[in-house]
Amino acid sequence: MIPTGQLGSIVVVTPPTRLARTVIQLLRQLALATALLAGLVLSGAIAQAPTPVVEIRGLAAGELRTDGFALDRRQELRIHAVGAGPSTDQSNWWARTFGAYNLSSDRNEHAPWQGNAWILDARTRTVVWELRAADTDRGRRDVRTFDGAVRLPPGTYEVYYAAYPAQWQSRSTGWFDRDRSRDDLTRSFELAIRAEDGARRATRDDLARARDDFARTAVISLTKVGPSTSQRTGFTLDRPTELEVYAIGEAGDGGAFDAGWIIDADTRERIWQLEYPFSDHAGGAEKNRSDRRTLKLPAGRYAALYATDDSHDPSEWNSPPPYDPAFYGLTIRVLDASDRARVHTFAYDPWPVGTPAVALTRMRDHDSRSSGFTLSRPATVRIYAIGEGSGNRMVDRGWIIDAATRARVWTMDLDDTQHAGGDTKNRMVDRTLKLEKGSYLVSFTTDDSHAYNAWNAAPPLDPEHWGISIYPASDADRSVFGPFEERRDVSVIAEILRVGDDAHERTRFSMDRDGDVRIYAVGEGSDDQMFDYAWIQDAKSREIVWEMRYRATEHAGGAGKNRQINETVRLRAGEYILHYRSDGSHSFEDWNSDPPDDPTHWGVTVYRGTKKVVEDPR
């Protein structure tokens, strides 16, 4: 007989005794009872778990889902949410297009999440919870999961879920969600919010009432926006009043595409505007911008305006939407409800009405026009101009010069313009300017693209006024405007004007005594050299007594090579020859680049004295 134990490589086990068999059977019964008890506890817990007051599942790429709930007391909510952070695929379309985003950072403040949920207080329009800002667990690929509690006071809340995979663009373009392999990511997105008694799903009426509470003190509401729309209204303040401005739009370094502004209705001065550098991220894509601030305005007449371009608005987002889509636009509220009765609205038309003193409008490509007006006394004029800005300058632009002195009194500089609606390169000026008695020339010029009825991008909101118009600023100023009077300046001693290509023109003049003369010349020059220029020669000695040198000139408007000089020199009594020479290109009415602000004076004029004299009335 071989005893129990190990013999060589053979293991020998004796049959279990009766006691051992009994112990094994009891252990099996205990395990079965434990499993049964655990199952009963689990099923009871599931049966007692509250039904979600909000549940969002089955999201599609490019979908924004909205729901809501109401709490009648402060309580803790249990939230289960599955979303996705910024794509970690550095080669995807979003990363290539918006490479400034640091997609390697889970908490990057700019990179939008591909699946994001948030809760908004319906009465204050503030975000009280967001998946993107929560402490989430990382899952497969870019998936993030949150299981936790949030404590909220009584109130009505809006719930949003935005499923915008990194490569989503637009359904209407037919090429949204280019990477079809990411569909399974979108399908995994879900949100469930559970609460104890005292919580219920909000109805449409609940949400409408809560939003009405926010809007009850609103004096201006420009929130019914769509693609390529413009809204405006005027308002009058009887006394200094504090107003809250709440604006949401689309803006970036390239300009504001969906934006609002407040202006003085009488002076057209811009009081406030929504723009990228001075606004906050509004959630979703970085281009979603918001501004919520208090303005204290004096008594007066004002106008609020809001304009959109042709994409990315509540009708269809082409990238992740902002936190508060319901108030996309401009809302202006009084902080003190008693001030509501002291604010009066009126219909406001931002576009000029009445007969203009000058109207150079509907300007086409390669167009250049001028016109003028005369003021019988000092007056204020309204300048309304729309043109194209590209890079750091205006390429379709207007300007005003004093017809007597040839001095520029106003020019359409890019830094002084605002977005005119449509494409960001559409720029506008709407302002007033105080002018002295005298005659003025108004000009407008365009380049070879993007002009009236030949747009290569979205047109402005007011295409009919592409160009420049001059209006009396008020009815009181209207009587001082008269037609332009081209009077001969008796102070002119000699002039050579409107010079063409390959010219060398001369004219003689004399000085009967020693004296000062003012020389005004416009020509072409660059790189410290003049190509179209003037000089004065002593007729007897042939000595050159004055010459138009590049370093003494200044920019004459238009192309950088347009140069001008307006200086005083002293000449002795005697005979002189005034010269003007041009090269083979860029001259009067044959410009190969933007013309100067005073094209008709391409050449040189010599005036007697240092200042203009009384004009000849003939």
C-alpha positions in Angstrom: 0.0 0.0 0.0 1.3 3.4 -1.0 0.7 6.1 1.8 -0.8 9.5 1.0 2.0 11.8 -0.1 4.4 12.3 -3.0 6.4 9.4 -4.4 8.9 10.5 -7.1 6.8 12.5 -9.6 3.5 10.9 -8.7 1.0 12.8 -6.5 -1.3 10.5 -4.7 -4.5 12.0 -3.0 -6.6 10.0 -0.7 -10.4 10.1 -1.1 -12.1 12.9 1.0 -13.4 11.7 4.3 -17.1 12.1 5.3 -16.2 15.2 7.3 -14.4 16.8 4.5 -17.3 16.2 2.1 -19.7 17.9 4.6 -17.5 21.0 4.9 -17.3 21.4 1.1 -21.1 21.1 0.8 -21.6 23.7 3.4 -19.2 26.1 1.7 -21.0 25.7 -1.6 -24.4 26.5 0.0 -22.9 29.5 1.7 -21.6 30.9 -1.6 -24.9 30.3 -3.2 -26.8 32.2 -0.4 -24.3 35.1 -0.6 -24.8 35.5 -4.3 -28.5 35.3 -4.0 -28.5 38.0 -1.2 -26.2 40.3 -3.3 -28.6 39.9 -6.2 -31.6 40.8 -4.1 -29.8 43.9 -2.7 -28.7 45.0 -6.2 -32.1 44.6 -7.7 -33.6 46.5 -4.8 -31.2 49.4 -5.3 -31.9 49.5 -9.0 -35.6 49.5 -8.3 -35.3 52.4 -5.9 -32.8 54.5 -8.0 -34.7 57.7 -9.2 -35.7 58.0 -12.8 -33.5 60.5 -14.6 -35.1 64.0 -14.9 -33.0 64.5 -18.0 -31.6 61.8 -20.2 -29.9 62.4 -23.5 -28.7 59.6 -25.8 -28.4 58.7 -29.4 -26.6 61.9 -30.5 -25.6 62.5 -34.1 -22.5 64.3 -35.4 -23.2 68.0 -35.4 -26.2 67.8 -33.1 -27.0 70.2 -30.2 -29.6 68.6 -27.9 -31.5 70.7 -25.3 -33.6 69.8 -22.3 -34.3 71.1 -18.8 -35.3 70.5 -15.3 -36.8 72.4 -12.3 -35.9 72.1 -8.6 -38.3 73.3 -5.9 -35.6 73.1 -3.2 -31.8 72.9 -2.9 -30.6 69.4 -3.4 -27.9 67.2 -4.7 -28.1 65.9 -8.3 -26.3 62.7 -9.5 -24.9 63.2 -13.0 -23.6 60.5 -15.3 -22.0 61.9 -18.5 -19.9 60.5 -21.3 -18.2 62.9 -23.7 -14.9 63.4 -25.5 -12.2 65.9 -25.0 -10.2 67.6 -27.7 -9.0 65.2 -30.4 -5.5 63.9 -29.7 -5.0 63.2 -33.4 -2.7 66.0 -34.4 -3.3 65.4 -38.1 -7.0 65.9 -38.1 -8.7 68.8 -39.9 -9.4 70.8 -36.8 -5.8 70.7 -35.7 -4.5 71.7 -39.1 -7.0 74.6 -39.3 -6.8 75.8 -35.8 -3.2 74.8 -35.0 -2.9 77.4 -32.3 -4.8 75.1 -30.0 -2.7 72.9 -27.7 -4.6 69.7 -28.3 -2.3 67.8 -26.0 -3.7 69.5 -22.9 -7.0 68.0 -21.6 -7.9 71.3 -19.9 -6.8 73.7 -22.7 -9.0 76.7 -22.4 -9.4 77.1 -26.2 -9.7 73.6 -27.7 -13.4 72.7 -28.0 -14.5 69.2 -26.8 -15.9 66.8 -29.3 -18.7 65.9 -26.9 -19.6 68.3 -24.2 -22.5 68.8 -21.8 -23.4 71.7 -19.6 -26.2 73.1 -17.3 -27.3 76.7 -17.5 -29.3 78.6 -14.9 -32.3 79.7 -17.0 -32.9 82.9 -15.1 -29.3 84.2 -14.8 -27.9 82.7 -18.0 -24.8 81.5 -16.2 -23.2 78.0 -16.5 -23.5 76.1 -13.2 -21.9 72.8 -14.4 -19.9 71.7 -17.4 -18.5 68.3 -18.4 -15.5 69.9 -19.9 -14.6 71.5 -16.5 -15.5 68.5 -14.4 -13.1 65.9 -12.9 -13.5 63.2 -15.5 -12.1 59.7 -16.0 -10.2 59.0 -19.2 -11.4 56.2 -21.3 -10.5 54.7 -24.6 -9.3 57.2 -27.2 -10.7 60.6 -26.3 -13.6 59.5 -24.2 -14.2 61.2 -20.8 -16.7 60.0 -18.2 -18.1 61.8 -15.2 -20.0 60.1 -12.3 -20.6 62.5 -9.5 -22.8 64.9 -7.6 -23.7 68.5 -8.1 -25.6 70.6 -5.5 -27.9 73.3 -6.9 -30.4 75.7 -5.4 -34.1 75.8 -6.4 -34.7 77.1 -9.9 -35.1 76.2 -13.5 -32.2 74.9 -15.5 -31.4 74.3 -19.1 -29.4 71.3 -20.1 -27.3 71.2 -23.3 -25.3 68.5 -25.1 -23.2 69.4 -28.1 -21.8 66.5 -30.2 -19.4 68.1 -32.6 -16.5 65.8 -33.5 -13.3 67.6 -34.4 -13.8 67.2 -38.1 -17.4 68.2 -38.2 -18.1 71.2 -40.4 -21.7 71.7 -41.9 -24.5 69.6 -43.1 -25.5 72.1 -45.7 -22.0 71.9 -47.4 -22.3 68.2 -47.7 -18.9 67.4 -46.2 -19.5 67.3 -42.4 -18.0 64.6 -40.3 -15.3 63.6 -42.8 -13.8 60.9 -40.6 -16.6 58.3 -40.5 -14.6 56.1 -38.2 -15.4 58.5 -35.4 -19.2 57.8 -35.6 -18.8 55.2 -32.8 -17.4 58.0 -30.6 -20.5 60.2 -31.1 -22.8 57.2 -30.4 -21.1 56.7 -27.0 -22.1 60.2 -25.9 -24.8 60.3 -23.2 -26.0 62.3 -20.2 -28.3 61.3 -17.3 -29.3 63.6 -14.4 -31.0 62.0 -11.4 -32.5 63.8 -8.3 -34.6 63.1 -5.3 -38.2 64.2 -4.8 -38.7 67.9 -5.7 -37.1 67.6 -9.1 -38.9 67.3 -12.4 -38.3 67.7 -16.0 -39.0 71.3 -17.2 -41.6 71.9 -19.7 -41.3 74.4 -22.6 -43.5 76.8 -20.6 -41.2 76.4 -17.6 -38.1 77.4 -19.7 -40.0 80.2 -21.4 -41.0 81.7 -18.1 -37.5 81.5 -16.7 -36.1 83.2 -19.8 -38.8 85.8 -19.6 -37.6 86.6 -16.0 -34.2 87.4 -17.4 -35.6 89.4 -20.3 -38.2 91.3 -18.2 -35.9 94.2 -17.6 -34.6 94.2 -21.2 -35.0 97.5 -23.1 -33.4 96.0 -26.3 -33.6 92.4 -27.5 -31.9 91.7 -30.8 -31.8 87.9 -30.5 -33.9 86.6 -33.4 -30.9 86.2 -35.7 -30.2 84.1 -38.7 -27.7 84.1 -41.6 -26.9 87.5 -43.2 -29.4 89.4 -41.1 -29.3 92.9 -39.6 -31.4 94.2 -36.6 -31.4 97.6 -35.1 -33.5 99.9 -32.9 -33.0 103.3 -31.3 -33.5 104.2 -27.7 -33.6 107.4 -25.7 -32.5 107.8 -22.1 -34.3 110.6 -20.1 -31.5 110.7 -17.6 -28.1 109.0 -16.9 -28.8 105.3 -16.7 -26.9 102.1 -15.9 -27.5 99.4 -18.5 -26.3 95.8 -18.7 -25.1 94.7 -22.1 -25.2 91.0 -22.8 -23.9 90.0 -26.2 -22.9 86.7 -27.9 -21.5 86.5 -31.4 -18.7 85.3 -33.6 -15.3 87.1 -33.8 -11.6 86.4 -34.2 -8.4 88.1 -35.0 -9.7 88.7 -38.5 -12.6 90.7 -37.3 -16.2 90.4 -36.0 -18.5 88.3 -38.1 -21.6 88.2 -35.9 -21.5 91.3 -33.7 -23.4 94.1 -32.0 -22.6 97.7 -31.2 -24.1 100.7 -29.6 -23.7 104.2 -31.1 -24.7 107.7 -30.4 -27.7 108.2 -32.7 -26.8 111.8 -33.4 -23.0 111.8 -33.7 -22.6 108.2 -34.9 -19.9 107.7 -32.4 -19.4 104.1 -31.4 -20.0 103.7 -27.7 -19.5 99.9 -27.4 -19.0 97.0 -29.7 -18.5 93.2 -29.5 -14.9 92.5 -30.7 -12.4 89.8 -30.2 -9.7 91.4 -28.0 -12.2 92.8 -25.5 -14.6 89.9 -25.2 -14.7 86.5 -23.4 -14.9 83.0 -24.7 -18.5 82.1 -24.9 -18.1 78.3 -24.9 -17.6 75.9 -27.7 -15.4 77.1 -30.5 -13.0 79.9 -29.6 -14.6 82.2 -32.2 -17.8 82.2 -30.0 -17.4 85.4 -28.0 -19.5 87.1 -25.3 -19.5 90.3 -23.5 -21.5 91.0 -20.3 -20.8 94.4 -18.8 -22.4 97.4 -17.2 -22.4 100.7 -19.1 -23.5 104.0 -17.5 -24.8 106.2 -20.3 -25.8 109.9 -20.1 -29.1 111.1 -21.2 -29.4 111.1 -25.0 -30.3 109.2 -28.1 -28.7 105.9 -28.9 -29.0 103.0 -31.3 -28.3 99.3 -30.9 -27.4 97.2 -33.9 -26.6 93.5 -34.5 -25.5 92.0 -37.8 -24.5 88.4 -38.8 -22.6 86.9 -41.7 -23.8 83.9 -43.8 -22.7 81.1 -41.5 -22.5 79.9 -37.8 -25.6 81.0 -36.1 -28.6 79.4 -34.3 -30.0 78.2 -37.6 -26.9 76.0 -38.1 -23.6 76.0 -36.2 -20.6 75.1 -38.3 -18.5 74.4 -35.2 -19.2 73.8 -31.5 -21.9 76.3 -30.4 -21.8 78.7 -27.4 -23.1 78.1 -24.0 -26.3 80.2 -24.4 -27.7 79.8 -27.9 -31.1 81.1 -26.9 -29.6 84.6 -26.3 -27.2 84.7 -29.3 -27.4 88.3 -30.3 -27.6 91.5 -28.2 -29.7 92.1 -25.1 -29.6 95.4 -23.2 -31.2 95.5 -19.7 -31.8 98.1 -17.1 -30.2 97.2 -13.7 -32.9 99.1 -11.8 -36.4 98.0 -12.8 -37.7 101.5 -12.0 -35.5 102.9 -14.9 -37.5 100.8 -17.4 -40.1 103.6 -17.7 -37.4 106.2 -18.5 -36.1 104.3 -21.6 -38.0 104.9 -24.8 -37.4 103.1 -28.1 -37.8 104.4 -31.6 -37.3 103.2 -35.2 -33.7 103.7 -36.2 -32.4 103.5 -39.8 -28.6 103.5 -39.9 -28.5 104.3 -43.6 -28.7 107.9 -44.6 -31.9 109.4 -45.9 -32.5 112.6 -47.8 -30.5 114.3 -50.5 -26.7 113.9 -50.2 -24.4 116.8 -51.0 -22.1 114.2 -52.7 -23.0 110.6 -53.7 -20.2 108.5 -55.1 -22.0 105.1 -54.7 -22.4 101.8 -56.5 -18.7 101.9 -57.2 -17.5 99.2 -59.6 -14.1 97.5 -60.0 -11.3 99.8 -61.3 -13.5 102.9 -60.6 -12.3 106.3 -59.5 -14.6 109.3 -59.1 -14.6 112.7 -57.6 -17.2 115.4 -56.7 -17.3 118.4 -54.5 -19.4 120.8 -52.4 -19.1 124.3 -50.9 -19.9 125.5 -47.4 -21.0 129.1 -47.0 -20.1 128.9 -43.3 -18.6 126.3 -40.9 -20.8 123.3 -40.7 -20.8 119.6 -39.6 -21.1 117.0 -42.3 -22.0 113.3 -42.0 -19.6 110.9 -43.8 -21.0 107.6 -44.8 -18.5 105.4 -46.7 -18.3 101.6 -47.3 -15.2 100.0 -48.9 -12.8 97.1 -48.9 -10.0 96.7 -46.4 -7.3 94.1 -47.0 -4.2 93.5 -44.9 -3.5 96.7 -43.1 -5.0 99.2 -45.5 -8.1 100.2 -47.4 -8.0 99.1 -51.1 -11.5 100.6 -51.9 -11.5 103.9 -50.1 -12.6 107.5 -49.9 -11.1 110.9 -48.8 -11.8 114.6 -48.7 -9.4 117.5 -49.5 -9.6 121.2 -49.1 -10.0 122.5 -52.7 -7.9 125.6 -52.0 -5.0 124.3 -50.0 -5.1 120.7 -51.4 -4.7 119.5 -47.8 -6.4 116.3 -46.8 -9.0 116.9 -44.2 -10.2 113.3 -43.9 -9.2 109.9 -45.3 -10.7 106.5 -44.9 -8.1 104.7 -42.8 -8.6 101.0 -41.9 -8.1 101.6 -38.2 -11.0 104.0 -38.1 -13.5 101.7 -39.8 -16.0 99.1 -38.5 -17.3 95.9 -40.0 -20.0 96.6 -42.6 -21.6 93.1 -42.5 -21.0 90.2 -44.8 -17.3 89.4 -45.3 -14.9 90.8 -42.8 -13.1 92.9 -45.4 -16.3 95.0 -45.9 -15.5 98.1 -43.9 -17.6 101.2 -43.1 -17.3 104.7 -41.7 -20.4 106.5 -40.3 -19.3 109.7 -38.5 -19.6 113.4 -38.4 -16.9 116.0 -39.2 -16.7 119.7 -38.5 -15.5 121.6 -41.6 -14.6 125.3 -42.1 -16.1 127.6 -44.7 -14.8 126.7 -48.2 -14.9 124.2 -51.1 -14.1 120.5 -50.7 -13.4 117.7 -53.1 -14.6 114.2 -52.3 -13.1 111.2 -54.0 -13.4 107.4 -54.0 -11.4 104.7 -55.7 -11.6 100.9 -56.0 -9.2 98.2 -56.9 -9.8 95.4 -59.4 -12.0 93.1 -57.3 -14.9 92.9 -54.8 -17.1 95.9 -55.7 -20.7 96.7 -56.3 -22.4 93.8 -58.2 -19.1 92.0 -58.6 -18.5 90.6 -55.1 -15.9 87.9 -54.7 -17.1 87.3 -51.1 -20.2 88.0 -49.0 -21.4 91.6 -49.8 -22.0 94.2 -47.1 -25.4 94.8 -45.5 -25.8 98.0 -47.5 -24.3 97.2 -51.0 -26.1 100.2 -52.7 -23.8 102.6 -50.7 -20.5 101.0 -51.7 -18.5 104.2 -52.1 -18.9 107.5 -50.2 -21.7 109.9 -49.5 -21.7 113.3 -47.7 -24.8 114.5 -45.9 -25.6 117.5 -43.8 -25.3 116.3 -40.2 -28.6 118.0 -39.3 -31.4 120.0 -40.9 -29.8 123.2 -39.5 -26.7 122.5 -41.6 -28.5 121.8 -44.8 -28.9 125.4 -45.9 -25.1 126.1 -45.9 -24.4 123.4 -48.5 -23.9 124.6 -52.1 -22.6 123.2 -55.4 -18.8 122.9 -55.8 -17.3 126.1 -57.1 -14.0 125.6 -59.0 -12.6 129.1 -58.6 -9.2 130.2 -60.0 -6.8 130.8 -57.1 -5.2 134.3 -57.8 -2.2 133.2 -55.7 -1.1 130.7 -58.3 2.0 131.8 -60.1 2.7 128.8 -62.3 1.4 125.2 -62.5 1.9 122.0 -64.5 -1.0 119.5 -63.8 -2.4 116.2 -64.9 0.9 115.0 -66.3 0.9 111.7 -68.3 3.7 109.2 -69.0 7.1 110.0 -70.5 6.6 113.8 -70.2 8.9 116.7 -69.6 6.8 119.8 -69.3 8.0 123.3 -68.6 6.5 126.8 -67.9 8.1 130.1 -67.1 7.2 132.5 -64.2 8.8 135.6 -62.8 9.3 137.2 -59.3 9.2 141.0 -59.4 10.7 141.1 -55.9 12.2 138.7 -53.4 9.6 136.7 -51.6 8.2 133.4 -50.3 6.4 130.9 -52.6 4.6 127.7 -51.6 5.3 124.7 -53.8 2.8 121.8 -53.9 3.8 118.8 -56.0 2.6 115.2 -56.4 4.6 112.5 -58.1 6.0 109.0 -58.0 9.0 107.8 -55.9 10.4 104.9 -53.9 13.6 103.7 -52.5 14.9 107.2 -51.9 14.4 108.1 -55.6 11.8 110.2 -57.5 10.5 109.1 -60.9 7.8 111.7 -61.5 9.0 114.9 -60.0 9.4 118.7 -60.3 12.2 121.3 -60.0 12.7 125.0 -60.4 15.5 126.5 -62.5 16.9 130.0 -62.7 16.2 131.0 -66.3 19.4 133.1 -66.5 22.0 131.1 -64.7 20.4 127.7 -65.3 21.0 126.9 -61.7 18.5 124.6 -60.0 17.1 126.5 -57.0 14.6 123.9 -55.8 14.0 120.2 -56.4 11.5 117.7 -55.3 13.7 115.2 -53.3 12.3 111.9 -52.0 13.3 112.5 -48.4 11.4 115.7 -48.2 8.2 114.2 -49.5 5.4 112.4 -47.6 2.8 109.8 -48.6 0.2 111.3 -50.9 -2.4 108.6 -50.3 -3.1 105.4 -52.2 -0.1 103.4 -53.3 3.0 104.0 -51.1 4.9 105.3 -54.1 2.6 108.3 -54.4 4.6 111.1 -52.9 3.8 114.8 -52.3 5.5 117.9 -51.0 3.9 121.1 -49.7 6.6 123.5 -48.6 7.7 127.1 -48.6 10.9 128.4 -50.2 12.3 131.9 -50.7 13.1 133.1 -54.2 14.9 136.2 -55.4 13.5 138.5 -57.9 14.0 137.2 -61.4 12.9 134.8 -64.2 12.4 131.0 -63.5 11.5 127.8 -65.3 9.2 125.3 -63.6 9.9 121.7 -64.8 8.0 118.4 -64.3 9.3 115.1 -65.6 7.5 111.6 -65.6 8.7 108.1 -66.5 6.8 105.5 -68.5 4.2 104.4 -66.1 1.8 105.4 -63.3 0.7 108.8 -64.2 -2.6 110.8 -64.4 -5.5 108.6 -65.5 -3.1 105.8 -66.3 -2.3 104.5 -62.8 -0.8 101.0 -62.4 -1.5 101.1 -58.7 -3.8 103.0 -56.3 -3.9 106.7 -57.3 -3.1 109.5 -54.8 -5.7 111.4 -52.9 -5.3 114.4 -55.2 -4.9 112.8 -58.6 -5.8 116.0 -60.6 -2.8 117.7 -59.1 -0.3 115.1 -60.4 2.3 117.6 -61.2 3.4 120.9 -59.6 1.8 124.2 -58.5 3.6 127.3 -57.3 1.6 129.7 -55.1 2.6 133.2 -54.0 3.1 133.5 -50.2 3.0 130.9 -47.5 -0.8 130.6 -47.1 -3.8 130.7 -49.4 -5.2 134.1 -50.2 -8.8 135.1 -50.9 -10.1 133.2 -53.9 -11.0 135.1 -57.1 -14.8 135.3 -57.2 -14.9 134.9 -60.9 
